[in-house]
Amino acid sequence: MAKLHAPPDKFAPGWLSELDGRTGIAQTMRSRYAEMTSDLGGADSLSLAQRLLVERALWLTYWLETQEVALAQGQEFDVGKWVQAANGLQGILAKLGLERKARDVPNLHDYLKARP
């Protein structure tokens, strides 16, 4: 199966893993995924639902950015769709939380005790 060179026009779960990692957009989106999941306490501490919300938030962010570029270039721009997407993104981000969460790490004593 051919890898995608950009996020799909319509959201589909798993789209991030389908991007061709050699492209700049894939590297940017994967970096954003890592940063966002890190802010939430780490990808391995998130539920499936949270990881899906992160993936959808990234897709909506990309879609909004492409629409804003189209507007800046004088191309067709649907303000209604943009507002709906921005509101959707806001809801997802509010559900995930806007504050950074600390990772759960052991204290130094417990860490050293657990080492062989």
For each residue, the residues with C-beta under 8 A, 3 or more apart:
1: 18
2:
3: 18 19 20 21
4: 7 8 15 18 19 20
5: 19 20 23 25
6: 19 23 25
7: 4 15 19 25 29 59 62 63
8: 4 11 12 15 18
9:
10:
11: 8 15 56 59 60
12: 8 15
13: 52 55
14: 17 18 55
15: 4 7 8 11 12 18 19 55 59
16: 19 29 30 33 55 58
17: 14
18: 1 3 4 8 14 15
19: 3 4 5 6 7 15 16 23 25 26 29 30
20: 3 4 5 23 26
21: 3 26 27 30
22: 26
23: 5 6 19 20 26 27
24: 27 28
25: 5 6 7 19 28 29 62
26: 19 20 21 22 23 29 30
27: 21 23 24 30 31
28: 24 25 31 32
29: 7 16 19 25 26 32 33 58 62
30: 16 19 21 26 27 33 34
31: 27 28 34 35
32: 28 29 35 36 58 61
33: 16 29 30 36 37 43 54 55 58
34: 30 31 37 38 43
35: 31 32 38 39
36: 32 33 39 40 54 57 58 96
37: 33 34 40 42 43 46 51 54
38: 34 35 41 42 43
39: 35 36 100 101
40: 36 37 45 46 50 54 96 97 100 101
41: 38 45 46 101 102 103 104
42: 37 38 45 46 103
43: 33 34 37 38 46 51
44:
45: 40 41 42 103 104
46: 37 40 41 42 43 50 51 54
47: 50 51
48: 51 52
49: 52 53
50: 40 46 47 53 54 96
51: 37 43 46 47 48 54 55
52: 13 48 49 55 56
53: 49 50 56 57 92 95 96
54: 33 36 37 40 46 50 51 57 58 96
55: 13 14 15 16 33 51 52 58 59
56: 11 52 53 59 60 92
57: 36 53 54 60 61 89 92 93 96
58: 16 29 32 33 36 54 55 61 62
59: 7 11 15 55 56 62 63
60: 11 56 57 63 64 85 88 89 92
61: 32 57 58 64 65 89
62: 7 25 29 58 59 65 66
63: 7 59 60 66 67 85
64: 60 61 67 68 82 85 86 89
65: 61 62 68 69
66: 62 63 69 70
67: 63 64 70 71 77 78 81 82 85
68: 64 65 71 72 82
69: 65 66 72 73
70: 66 67 73 75 76 77
71: 67 68 74 75 77
72: 68 69
73: 69 70
74: 71
75: 70 71
76: 70
77: 67 70 71 82
78: 67 81 82
79: 82 83
80: 83 84
81: 67 78 84 85
82: 64 67 68 77 78 79 85 86
83: 79 80 86 87
84: 80 81 87 88
85: 60 63 64 67 81 82 88 89
86: 64 82 83 89 90
87: 83 84 90 91
88: 60 84 85 91 92
89: 57 60 61 64 85 86 92 93
90: 86 87 93 94
91: 87 88 94 95
92: 53 56 57 60 88 89 95 96
93: 57 89 90 96 98
94: 90 91 97 98
95: 53 91 92
96: 36 40 50 53 54 57 92 93
97: 40 94 101
98: 93 94
99:
100: 39 40
101: 39 40 41 97
102: 41 105
103: 41 42 45
104: 41 45
105: 102 111
106: 110 111 114
107: 110 111
108: 111 112
109: 112 113
110: 106 107 113 114
111: 105 106 107 108 114 115
112: 108 109 115
113: 109 110
114: 106 110 111
115: 111 112
116:
